[in-house]
Amino acid sequence: MRIAAILLFAAAAGRAETGYDAWLRYTPRAATVPAAIATIGNSPVLDSARAELVRGLRGITGRTLRIESSIPAEPAIILGTLANLQQLNLSATLATDAYWIKSVGSNIVITAQNDRGVLYGTFALLRKIQLGESLDNLDDRQTPRSPLRWVNQWDNLDGTIERGYGGRSIFWDNLRARDDLHRVSDYGRLLASLGINGCSINNVNANPKLLTPELIAQAARIADAFRPWGVQVALSIDFGSPQSVGGLDTFDPLDPRVIAWWNSKVDELYRAIPDLAGFVLKADSEGRVGPSTYGRTHADAANVVARALKPHHGTIFYRGFVYDHHMDWNNPKNDRARAAYDNFKPLDGKFDDNVIIQIKNGPIDFQVREPVSPLFGALPKTNEAIELQVTQEYFGQSRHTVFLVPMWKETLDAIKSPLAAFAGVANIGLDDNWTGNHLSQANLYGYGRLAWNPDLTASQIVEEWTKQTFGDDARVVNTIAQIQLTSWRTYENYTGPLGLQTLTDITGNHYGVNVEASERNGWGQWHRADSQGVGMDRTVATGTGYTGQYAPPIARMYESAETTPDDLLLFFHHVPYTHVLHNGKTVIQQIYDLHYQGAEQVEQYIRDWTLLHGYMDDQRFLAVLEQLDYQAVQADVWRDAVNTWFQSASGIKDAAARPDLHRMEAESMELEGYTPVAVTPPEDASGGKAITCPVQKCSAAASITAPAGVYTIRIQYFDQNTGASHFRAFLNNQPLADWTALDRLPSAKLDSTTSTRLSILGIALKPGDRIRIEGSPDAREPAALDYVELIPNK
Ligand code: GCV
């Protein structure tokens, strides 16, 4: 938190603006459109299309469209399927869900092969208007690249969300669908605006109870809420269900009783949800049961369910995310990255045609940078879907701005084989703004747009999103686009560059820094950094052989450190810290430099964002400012922790001159009541130590030795989730700041996750001035402090 700046802006805040409308804001702008709408045909989806057009144009033009049920003599916007608009003699062949927006005389016609296509065309017309595109001589036909475009919710039936950072579930609470499902309808509208046509409504770590009659009835209510928006419900299933809820003594996919159970369960489901899209199945992965229990294959498992779905035209997405999380880390030939290919390649051609293998973009698990999974294109006789994680599990969990589209684009551009489907692990919850951070909405938008058309560029997507969400003032669009488009690289710079993967707490919350957490365990996210060098040797020649899973030209490129791009060097090769990169720097110096660079880039985002004051509503302006400010703090924590760890591991000092931070370690201040404690891991605190207060009130004081000048005073403290400690800061006994540690940070420990700070801007200081901080613990939170730092004003 920055005290001076935020208070200043907060004073200006006016009308409540939550961000709930996301990119469907329909704010006023000049647009010449017909005054009437005629919808030919009748269905809930067409009703949604008509209502959306009326709503959108009322917002944009201030006028309410006249509603006609047949084509009027005067100009109109005409909605209907090709079959219903035969009188217009439009000749076209359109795929399911494709749309055609066409000027016919003074009319604008939105047509498609199915009602859902008409709905998508309606949103597309509204998007054009919001983007200020010309409506003259319209002739725009758009066909989605893949027929199935789903989001996966990792929502649990108790209302929590696995890896969810936008609040609790909009679907479930306390083992039932919520009584009020209006958020589900509103979400359906957001999804429809992007062309998403399926949503699996529960966690892939599936609760088998979902297949009991009581919960099937609940799922049916959710399907009803989505249906008017053309979003079909799918369910994540547990492969042990024939036994756990079916009462059988087996779930062996080849057992006739199991086959019969799946058939009858699926029939029951379709009676309740006639348009059920199908299932998602995570089997033999991270403790989920699967066919291996009976020595059966993934094809046996997928097909038994697929055959039950087939008569109902349902699809099963079978996850390729299968690996052993108890691998022996001492064996240098073991490699989690190999797992998906090793498991599925031998089964190519053995899956039924309504099975889709759902493959994560990279071979590990949504790390900050991974190569493209070698399974794409390796299964020519099998349907493949790409799974992208919209929720920011390893990307700062909605507390950091990270726009994922540029990363997804690199993957999608590299995949040459057809994709039968897209699956995106969604990032929404009950928070007012859906995603916990206004700028993270762009990830959902971008996912949907790419699922429709993977050829769109990241710049096109961010520009569209920004104009619709924040308006089309050039300063706003350029600033937000610049922040979003560089944010992945920025985050990578301070969390895990050169292919190290996200250096986070792998066995914990996946949020804060813990460089060693990935090592010496069976999870296989190893980077194998030690005193000599760093990186995983995945070569065929001397390593795990993973590079051999790629097609020959790619395999050759990754086999040699010389030809591997620096961004992925340490993913493929173990090298000494002194290995020289293509840019001429050593690996170790690059690690140091990039961490400084990443942290500085976030500071720049704050400066850039500040210039947008007055160009948007104060609420969203302020919320993003606070979020970026917090991100800057965390980027410093990451920088210091990672650099400290590598300096101590490698024994090689950072060769660059860094600015003097005038840092006073809390443990070296004059303490009353406070006690120094060791922090684990030590790199998570400056000097490896913090101070905690074991009594009701403690204080830490120091005299300033920095030269006279104007400074920002940074007080680095710990904000655990076990209480709300109170702090007060004084300068020469005059009150300077007063705050309570009650941010929602996901840890109860003193570590990098809870390390945060208060910045007090613009304070004149001279040598000898006394800074004193008082801390009062609350519950089990000990008002811990790490350091005080003085940053001279430039
Ligand atoms: C739903 C990672 C996540 C898990 C997730 C799993 C998966 O391991 O940390 O939370 O489980 O991926 O994709 O199945």
Boltz pocket constraint, residues with backbone or C-beta under 6 A from the ligand:
constraints:
  - pocket:
      binder: B
      contacts: [[A, 154], [A, 162], [A, 163], [A, 203], [A, 204], [A, 205], [A, 282], [A, 286], [A, 321], [A, 365], [A, 393]]
      max_distance: 6.0
